[in-house]
């Protein structure tokens, strides 16, 4: 699926929560091609950002650089859970999810 980031007047905003498993950091990202509009967004950010930290931004940068390792691990876990949902005993299934829903 093509990204809206390729459109000339689009601003794309998202976060690292689901894509990189970083929901606790509350860090987002933006793609904006227009320098003036980008500067306005960055200025507005200072009014709305409450808890962004240098450490959180550094961790998000590191995760972005290592995203292939994160994605590979997530794929392996999903494959293991998928295999286990049909092949494992109920007690093993529960250890994957922390609840009995996989055991049903």
C-alpha positions, 0 to 999 in steps of 0.5 A: 500500500502506498504511503501518503508521504509521497503526496506533495501536500500531505502531512503524515503523523503517527507513533511508535506504539504498535509498529515498534512495541514502544507504547510506554514511550509516547513518542510519535513521528511526522513526515512533512515536506514543506519546511514552513509548515514543518516549522509551524508544527514543531512550534505547536508541538511545544504547547502540547508535548507534556512528557517527551524525554531525551531518553524516550526520543533516543530509545525511539531512534534506536528502535527505528534503527533496529526495526528489522530485529524488532519485526523479526522477533514479532514475526517469530512470536506470532508464528510460535503462537499460531503453531501453538494454538493448534499443536500445544497443550492448554498449559503451554498455550496459557504461558504464551498469552498470560491468560486462558483465552488461547486455551479455549 
